[in-house]
Amino acid sequence: MFNFAALPPLSLYVHLPWCVRKCPYCDFNSHEAKDEVPERAYIDALIADLEQDLPSIWGRPIETVFLGGGTPSLFSPESIDRLFSQLRALLVLPATAEITMEANPGTLEAGKFAEFRAAGINRLSIGVQSFNDDMLKKLGRIHGAHEAITAAEHAHAAGFDELNLDLMFGLPGQSVAQALADLEQAIALRPTHLSHYQLTLEPNTRYAHTPPANLPDHDALWEIQQHCQARIAAAGYGQYEVSAYAQAGHRCRHNLNYWLFGDYLGIGAGAHAKISSAQHQRIVRTAKLRHPREYLAKAATPARIASERSLSRREAGFDFMLNALRLNDGFPVALFAEHTGLALNVVEKPLQQAEAKGLIERDLHHIRPTELGQRFLNDLTALFLPED
């Protein structure tokens, strides 16, 4: 079915599902920590989970690690250090690996930064969302602007040379001037990377059930986005994906591996994985049990896997395009075969349609979305949907 001459790069995702308070816009697998977080038991469960997944990735180096949540910075540096001691014992984890941890300014104390750095974290991603205290209250965040600024300053002081700040736009009642003010403050904090994305009302969230009042309309959103993108570019951050901007040499390697259809192993409650096999010539997607209580009870057993399925050729072609066409630069043609095990003719028909509509441009070596394709990305990727 597939023909892998070699396997794509491999990443590791670790899900730490607890947070102090669930934000009304959040659709991630996060759970409010009403009692003390069972750190020791959960780290034990992560390792037991990983040990059972090892046969599917034997000998393959882990090029990036990402600790997401929830709020991973709720865990103590001691727990994170114990986790990485076990990861290094079980995995091929090169010294050059990018290791990112998501952090909430409301859960970070000054002393934690240096300890997280010493435990092996070399990239920090701080969920700021806004530097406007009124906006932060509307978003249900537990921190204010002062905590966010302090967190970024302490990250620099602790030696984090790789720092991402998350910012949202399209907030309730937000003007162009307010969105630009958030950017000015972010840029002043000297991050190497910015994630700048629109607030969306995701299903199964409080905002979906009770939308906030006074959200900017389509025209206002477009005006905010245009002004913000111009300011980000002027500050020296190149856009390389729909919502990702980086200084030269500081793109997020972990997310790039997702977008280029690399492999990733996922451990933790609700964690997803996508693993290619040269031996069996297939691509398998799995998901672990979502609720922390169930996951903790079954992490050492096969029952920890909530779902597992092999991708069809058409699904693999669609998934590749769905992700790779998010990138401004697109992808090298040869990469499609390398990362899917398929010939490009699997998606030749929709490629021709996309080219005819002016949504992509391509030559013998490269395929990239046009400016029109970037603006109408959903229309572009829909062309690659598998036919019934």
WOGIHU-V285085 format. One record per helix or strand of 3 or more residues. SS is the DSSP state (h for helix, s for strand). FROM is the first residue (numbers start at 0). TO is the last residue. If there is no record, write none. Layout:
SS,FROM,TO ; SS,FROM,TO
//
This chain:
s,9,15 ; h,38,55 ; s,60,68 ; h,71,73 ; h,76,89 ; s,97,102 ; h,104,106 ; h,109,118 ; s,122,128 ; h,132,137 ; h,144,156 ; s,161,168 ; h,175,187 ; s,192,197 ; h,205,208 ; h,217,233 ; s,237,240 ; s,243,245 ; h,252,258 ; s,262,266 ; s,271,276 ; s,281,287 ; h,291,297 ; h,301,303 ; s,304,309 ; h,312,323 ; h,332,339 ; h,343,355 ; s,359,361 ; s,365,368 ; h,370,374 ; h,376,381
//
